[in-house]
Amino acid sequence: MKIAKKICLIGRFAVGKTSLVKQFIDKQFSEKYKTTVGVSISTKQILVNDTQLSMVIWDIAGFEQNEHYVHYLRGVHGVIWVLDGTEVESFEILDIISKSIPAIKQIPSICFINKHDLVDEWIVSNKEIEKLKKYNYAVLNSSAKTGKNVAAGFNKLAELLIK
């Protein structure tokens, strides 16, 4: 069976959304920062059990820069929340979006705490990470730079999407 699912990456400016997508699709990382304007759409085909899944990945510009965020979420099947372990403020987006779009809580989701390669610079406490449990999302420490847990996170979401 073949199916296509729209996945949106949600996170603040510069948390590593684009780098995670590039690592997942091309197994590449660039130190050069390039701001996403609006949305960038990529596709990756993966096989989950006996299902050929086309993941249509919407890399949406940082939340602070985009007043039309809600429009990009129309028709979304899955969400990847991207937080930055070196920036506590990045954790606020879960509450902000969940309050403004309550239905998003019903969408299959996972959460990356990105930049694990910079774990010595992490300022996020275990208490902040514990607060994420209320959302019932799989939470993975990830690194777009090293590839740590990137494929695992996307694959976990893929499994949730075909249940």
N, C-alpha and C positions, 0 to 999 in steps of 0.2 A: 504494500500500500504506500502511496505517496501523499504527503500533506505538506502544506506551507503554514508557518506560524510567524506572526509579527512579534518581535521582541524589542523592547525599548530599554536603553540604558539611562538611568536617572542618577544624577549627582551634581554636585557643585562644580564650578569652574576649576579646572586643573587637578581633579582627583585621579585622572588616569583612564577615563572612559575610552577614549580613542586608542590609547596604547593597549588596553585590554583586548579590544576588537582586533587590532592589528596582530597582536600576539596569537590570538585564537585562530584567525584566518590564515595568516602568512608566517606565523612563528618568527616574527620580527619585532624589534624594539628600536626606537630612535630617541636619542637624547634631545633632539631638536623639538621644541614645543611648537605646536601649530594649533591655534584656536579653531574649534569647530564653529562655523557660522550656520545657524539654523539647524540642519540635520544632515548627517551623512548616512547613506544606506548601503549596507553590504549584505551579501548572502553566502551562507555556507551550508552545504549538504552533509548530513550525517545519517548514519544508520543506527536506529535505536530498536533493538529486538528485530522485528521483521518490518519495521516502518522506515521508509526513506523520508526523512524530515528535512525540509528546506527552511533553515532559520533565516528569516529576513530581519536583519539586525539594524535597528534605528539608533544611531549614536547622536543623541540630542545635545545641542549646545548647553553649556553650564546653566543651571537653573536661574542664577542671578541675572543672566544676560537675555533671558527669553520669557517675555510676558505671555507668549502663546503656547506655553508648555502643554497645557491641557489638550490642545488641538492635536498635537503629535501622539497623544495617548489613545485617540479614538481607534477602536478596533484592535487594541493590543491584546495579545494572548499570553504574554509572559513579560516579567520585569526583572531586570538586573539592577539592583541598587548598588552604587559604587560610592564607598566612603574612603576617606584618607586617614590612615593611622597617625599621620603627622599633623592632623588638623581636626581638633575637636568639633569645630563649627560644622564640618561636613556631615556630622551625625544628625544635625537638626533637620535635614531635608526629609527624613522619614516621617517625622511628626507633621511638618508643614504640608507635604503632599497628601498624607493620609487624612488630615483634617479637611483639606480643600476638596479632595476627591475620595470620599469614603469608600466607593466601590472598588478602589484599587486594592484594598485589603483582600478581596476575593480572587484576585488574579494570581496564578502561580508565579512565585518570585524566589530569587536567591539574593544574597547580599555578599559582596566582596568588601573586605577591609583591605584596601590596596596599599601598595608601597611597603610590603613586608621586607623588601631588600634594605629598607632604611629603618629597620626595627629599633636600632639604637637611638633614633630620633623620634620614635613614637611618643606622643604625649597623651594618647588615649588610655584611660584607666580601664582596669578590668570591670569596674562598676559601669562604665559607659557601654562596654561590650555586653555585659549582663542585661542591660536595659533592652537590647535588641531581641531578647527572647520573647518579649511580649508580641512580636510580629509573627512568630512561628515560621521564620524563613531559615533555610540553611545558611549559615554564616561561615565564610571561608576567608582566612588570611591569604592574601594573594600578592603576587608581584608581576606586573606586566613586564618588568625588565628581565627577570629570570624565568618567567613562565610558571612560577609556583601557583598551583591550584587553578590556573586559568582554564585549561581544558576541562578539568574536573568540575568547575562551577557551571560552565556552559552545558556540559553533558548532564549534570544534575537537573538543570532547568529543562533540558530536552526530555528527560524521563518524566518530569512532572507534566509536560505539555501533551504527552501521548497517553497518559493514564485514562 
